[in-house]
Amino acid sequence: MKRQQAPTFWTIHRKEKVWSINTSPGPHNFGTSIPITIILRDMLSTASTRREATQIAKQGKIKIDGKPRLDDKFPVGLMDVISIPDAGENYRILPAKGGRLTLHPIKGDEIGFKLCRIVGKSTLTVDTIQLRLHDGRALNVPAGTPYKVNDVLKIKIPSQEIVEHIVFKDQLPIVITGGRSQGETGIIIGFGDEPGWKKTATVRTPKGEDIRTLTKYVFPVGTSQPLISLPESQ
């Protein structure tokens, strides 16, 4: 892939070289993810060349959501947990201003879970419902469980055990994952009456400003308090 075609949030020099690595097929699509090589070489400076990044990955020294990923082109996206045990470093992918994705350092219990938004729901059998999550996961749960599209699940990684359910409603702490206000945090204070994908939400930021954005960009991160740490300045 030519570097000019890479997503703008990839931290690579556009004119230094002609070609760039592409992402492999995976849980996140091309426009919303970063390959492992870009993370190791260009964002963390753990590797100085792609060859070094490839060696780190093939040796199983980088984990995504608790699992070693041997493909240096593996796509890493929103809310994924990146761990480099040898360096004692752990990060969560979070949205940032300007349409970017940022690596936010985490520690302690945060390393063992992630938040996943439900983007689809279907019936498999009379007794089983399948939930499709924003990171490509598909979880089967018993029929009759109260999970709905736009709700958020706190799951253990890598076991995928559901440990908490966040119902999508107002007064929740959130982070905005797209649009002009990407990276902003705040509290949902209301919803618009628009139909379908045009439905909007109003978010009040810590500075007291009200932001109106599409509900599909509103990602709850807790109930009364955020379950994850967030950058002080988005």
N, C-alpha and C positions, 0 to 999 in steps of 0.2 A: 504494500500500500504506500502511495506517496504521502509524504508528511503533510502536505497541504490539505489532504482529505481527512486527516485525523481530527477527532473532536477537539474543540477549542480548549477544553479544560485539561487536556493532556499537557503536562509540563515538559514539552520538548521544543527544541529550537526548530522553527519552521524552515529556515533557509540554510542551516548549517550542512544538512545532507538531504538527499533526494528521497530516500526510502525510510520507512518506519515499520516496526512490527505491527501486526494486526491481532485482534483477539480471536481465540478459538470459540467455537460454539459452546455455550454454557448457560448458566442460570440467569445472567444479565445480558441484554442486547448490546450491540456495538456502541450505540449512542449514549448509553448510561453506565458504562463500565470502563475500567482501566486494566490493562494486562499486567501481570505480575512483574514483567521486566521493567516496565515504566515506573512501577512503584519502587523496586529495588534500586534501579540505576538513577532515575531522574528525580524522584521525590525523597527518598531516604538516603541516597548516596551509599547504600550498603554494598553495591557493586559499581564498578567504574565502566564496565562494558557489558554488552548483551551476553557474551560468552560467560562472564562471571555470574551474571544473573541466572543463566540457564543451569550452570553447575550447582548453584545454591538450591534452585527448585528441584533438580533431579536428585539431589541428595536428601530430599525431604526436610529441608531446614526451614521451610516457610509453610505455615498452616493457615488455611482460610476456614473460618468457622470450626476450628478444632481438628480439621483433617489436613494432612500433608497433601499439597498439590504439586505434582511433578512437572506439569506443563507450564512453561514460562509465559505462555500466551493466555493462561486461564483468566477469564474476565472477573474482576472484583468490583462490586457495586455497593449501593446504598445499604447501610447498616451492617455490612459484613465486618467480621472481626479478623484482623490480621495479626498473627503471632510469629515472632522470630525467637524461639526459645534460646538459642545460643547467645543472642545479644540481649536477652531479657527485655525485649520490646514488644508491646502490644498496642494495637490501634483499632479504632472503629472508623469506617468510612461515613462521613456526614456531609450534608449539602453545605455549600458556602456561597457567598454573594458572587455575582457575575457568572452564574451558571456552572460554577466549579464544584468539584468534590474535594474534600480535605481529609487528611489523616489526623484523627484526634487521639492523643495518647490516653490509654485506659489502664487500670490496674485493679487488683483485688477481685471481688466477685464479678465485676463487669466482664471479665475475660470469658466467663463461663456461660453467657447467655446473649441472645440478640432479640431484637424486636422485628416482627414480620407483619406486614399489613395483608389482610385478606383481599384479594382482587377478583376472586371468582369462587363459585360454590356450585357443586352439582351432585346429583343423587346417583350413587353407584348401584346400591341394592336397597331393599326395604329397610335394612338395618344400618346402612353405611352411607355417610356423606363424605365427599372429597372436597377439601379446601385447597385452593390454589393461592399461593403466597407471592408477594412481590419479587422475591428472590429466586423464583423458579421452583420452589418446593411444592410438593403435593402431599398433604396430610389427610389420612383417612380417620374420621371420627364417627362415633355412634350417631345414628339418626336421632333428631330431637334435641341435640345440643344447641345452645343459644348463639352460636357464632354466625355473624352476618358479614356481608361485604362491607369493607371500610373499617371493620374492627381490627384491632391489633393484638397479636399474641406474643407473649414473652415465652421463648422456648430455650431449653438448655441445648448447648452445642458440645459435642456433635450428636447427642442422643436424640434430639428433636422432641423431647418431652415437653408438653405444654404445662407451664407452671403459673401463668396468669393470663387473664382475658381482659382487654381494655375495650369497653363498649364505645363506639363512636357517637359522641354527643357533645353538647356545649360544656364550657367550663373545664375543658381538659388542657393540660400543657402540651404544646405541639411544636414541631419544627416544619417550616415550609420547604418543600422539596423541589419546587419548580416555579417557572414564571419569573416575573420581574422582581419578586420579593424572596427568591430562593435564599435560604440560609437564615432568614429571620426566625426568631422564636417568640412565643407568646401564649396567650390563653384564648380559646374559642369563646366568643361572646354572642354568637348568633349565626343563623343560616339564612340565605336568601330563599325566595320561592321559585327560583328558576327550575325548569324540568331537566331530567337526565344529566348528561355530562356537563351542562352549562351551570349546574347548581354551584352556588358560591357560599363561602363562609367568611365571617368577619373575625379577624384576629387582633387582639390588643397586645402590643409589644410591652416589654418592661419599661420603655420610655413613655408609655401612655399613648402611643400612636395607634390608630386603627388602620388595619390593612385588609382590603377585600381581595380574595383570591379564590380560585376554583377549589372545590372540596377535594378533588383528586390530588392536589398538591399539599394538603394538610395531613401531616403524619403525627398522630398522638404518640407521646413518649411516656405517658404515665396517667394516673388518675388525679390525685391531689398534688403530687410532686413528681418530677421526672424520674424515671427509673434508671436513666443513663446520664452520665455527665455530658455537658455541652460546652463548647468553647465560650469563653467570656465575651468575645466579640466575634460575631458572625460576619 
